[in-house]
């Protein structure tokens, strides 16, 4: 009988002095605390997570959100399968967090709080694609990050979970996703236009 050394216990990895390793559970808990810190009554928001599967959190302080229609995301992902779209978004947003509302088929990319003002011109242009940049004065239904706490019947889920506190999507990355989706939708509509023009 041959022995396979790859099946045995692995040696610890020497990360070197000064390198801190935070377990996933710690990062998840820290990200939840960070999200809840936007709410004036964090305990109330935590109760909303438990009771409703989502908490309404105010935007524009620590983060804002870009609402993207599902049709646009699906066009650039080239699929309508939720798991495949989620995997595509994780790659396209470089791991930046996104929430999906499957009932209304919308995605919300979490972005820096300043994006609605710093990207105002682009956000105005995006409205033609039914994309909206949400900031101060808006609220977003945010599900809990812990999958064990998330309810399956909830109106929203993390398409791309927040990996650590304050990790957000880069505005340029979101803008590129929107541009690619708009391009795909325009190309898909082109044959329909040609058929309508033909006698």
C-alpha positions in Angstrom: 0.0 0.0 0.0 1.4 3.3 -1.0 1.1 6.4 1.2 -0.1 9.6 -0.1 1.5 12.4 1.8 -1.0 15.0 0.5 -3.7 13.3 2.7 -1.7 13.8 5.9 -1.8 16.8 8.2 -0.4 19.9 6.7 2.3 22.0 8.2 1.3 25.5 9.3 2.2 28.3 7.0 4.8 30.7 8.3 3.3 34.1 7.4 6.2 36.0 9.0 6.3 38.6 11.8 3.6 41.3 11.9 1.2 39.5 9.6 -2.3 39.3 11.1 -4.7 36.6 9.9 -8.4 37.2 10.6 -10.7 34.2 10.3 -13.6 34.5 8.0 -16.1 34.5 11.0 -14.3 37.5 12.5 -14.3 39.4 9.2 -18.0 38.6 8.7 -18.9 39.9 12.2 -16.8 43.0 11.7 -18.5 43.7 8.3 -22.0 43.3 10.0 -21.0 45.7 12.7 -19.8 48.2 10.1 -23.0 47.9 8.1 -25.1 48.3 11.2 -23.2 51.4 12.3 -25.0 53.3 9.5 -28.3 52.8 11.4 -29.2 55.3 14.2 -30.5 52.3 16.2 -28.3 49.3 15.3 -30.2 46.9 17.7 -33.4 47.7 15.7 -31.6 46.9 12.4 -30.4 43.6 13.9 -34.0 42.8 14.9 -35.1 43.6 11.4 -32.5 41.0 10.1 -34.0 38.4 12.4 -37.6 39.2 11.8 -37.7 40.3 8.1 -34.5 39.0 6.6 -33.4 42.5 5.7 -32.8 45.8 7.5 -33.4 49.2 5.9 -30.0 51.0 6.2 -29.5 54.7 5.2 -27.2 55.3 2.3 -24.7 58.2 1.8 -22.7 58.0 5.1 -20.4 55.0 4.9 -21.6 53.7 1.5 -24.0 54.3 -1.3 -25.4 51.9 -3.9 -25.8 51.8 -7.7 -29.1 50.1 -8.6 -28.7 48.1 -11.8 -31.6 46.3 -13.6 -31.2 42.6 -13.8 -31.7 42.6 -17.6 -28.6 44.7 -18.0 -26.5 42.4 -15.7 -27.9 39.2 -17.3 -27.1 40.6 -20.8 -23.4 41.1 -19.9 -23.2 37.9 -18.0 -24.8 36.0 -20.9 -27.0 34.0 -18.6 -30.2 34.2 -16.5 -29.2 31.5 -14.0 -28.9 33.2 -10.6 -25.8 31.2 -9.5 -24.0 31.9 -12.7 -24.9 35.6 -12.6 -23.6 35.8 -9.0 -20.3 34.2 -10.0 -20.0 36.5 -12.9 -20.7 39.6 -10.7 -18.1 38.5 -8.2 -15.5 38.4 -11.0 -16.7 41.6 -12.8 -16.8 43.6 -9.6 -13.4 42.3 -8.4 -15.1 40.9 -5.3 -16.9 44.1 -4.5 -20.2 43.6 -2.7 -23.6 43.4 -4.4 -27.1 42.7 -3.3 -29.8 41.1 -5.5 -33.5 41.7 -5.2 -34.9 38.7 -7.1 -38.5 39.9 -6.8 -37.8 43.0 -8.8 -34.7 41.6 -10.6 -32.4 44.4 -9.5 -28.8 44.4 -8.3 -27.3 46.9 -5.9 -23.5 47.4 -6.1 -22.3 48.9 -2.9 -20.0 51.8 -3.6 -18.2 54.7 -1.8 -20.6 57.2 -0.2 -19.3 60.0 -2.4 -20.2 58.3 -5.7 -23.6 59.9 -6.3 -21.9 63.4 -6.2 -18.6 62.6 -7.8 -20.2 60.6 -10.7 -23.2 62.9 -11.1 -22.9 63.3 -14.9 -22.4 59.6 -15.5 -25.3 58.8 -13.2 -27.6 61.2 -15.2 -26.6 59.4 -18.4 -27.2 56.0 -16.8 -30.9 56.8 -16.1 -31.6 56.0 -19.8 -30.6 52.4 -18.8 -32.8 52.5 -15.7 -29.6 52.6 -13.6 -29.7 54.8 -10.5 -27.0 56.0 -8.1 -28.5 56.1 -4.6 -27.0 58.1 -1.8 -28.2 60.5 1.0 -31.9 60.4 1.6 -32.2 56.8 0.3 -32.5 53.5 2.2 -31.5 50.1 1.0 -32.9 46.7 2.3 -29.7 45.0 3.3 -29.8 41.3 4.2 -27.6 39.8 7.0 -24.2 38.7 5.8 -24.3 35.5 7.8 -26.0 32.9 5.5 -27.3 31.0 8.6 -29.3 34.2 9.6 -30.5 34.9 6.1 -34.0 33.8 5.3 -34.6 32.1 2.0 -37.9 33.8 1.6 -36.3 37.2 2.1 -36.7 39.8 -0.7 -32.9 40.2 -1.1 -29.7 38.3 -0.7 -26.0 38.9 -1.1 -25.1 38.2 -4.7 -21.5 39.0 -3.8 -21.0 39.1 0.0 -19.0 41.9 1.6 -15.7 40.2 2.4 -14.6 42.6 5.1 -15.7 46.0 6.6 -15.6 48.9 4.2 -14.7 46.8 1.2 -16.8 48.4 -1.6 -17.0 48.2 -5.4 -14.8 50.6 -7.2 -16.8 53.2 -9.2 -14.9 52.7 -12.4 -15.5 48.9 -12.2 -19.3 49.5 -11.8 -19.2 52.0 -14.6 -17.5 49.5 -16.9 -20.1 46.8 -16.0 -23.0 49.3 -16.8 -21.4 50.2 -20.1 -20.8 46.6 -21.1 -24.4 45.7 -20.2 -25.8 48.7 -22.1 -23.7 47.7 -25.2 -25.0 44.1 -25.0 -28.6 45.2 -24.7 -28.2 47.6 -27.7 -26.7 44.9 -29.8 -29.5 42.5 -28.9 -32.1 45.1 -29.8 -30.4 45.9 -33.2 -31.9 42.9 -35.2 -35.4 43.8 -33.9 -34.9 47.3 -35.3 -33.8 46.0 -38.7 -36.8 43.6 -38.9 -39.1 46.5 -38.1 -37.6 48.6 -40.9 -37.7 45.9 -43.6 -40.8 46.0 -45.9 
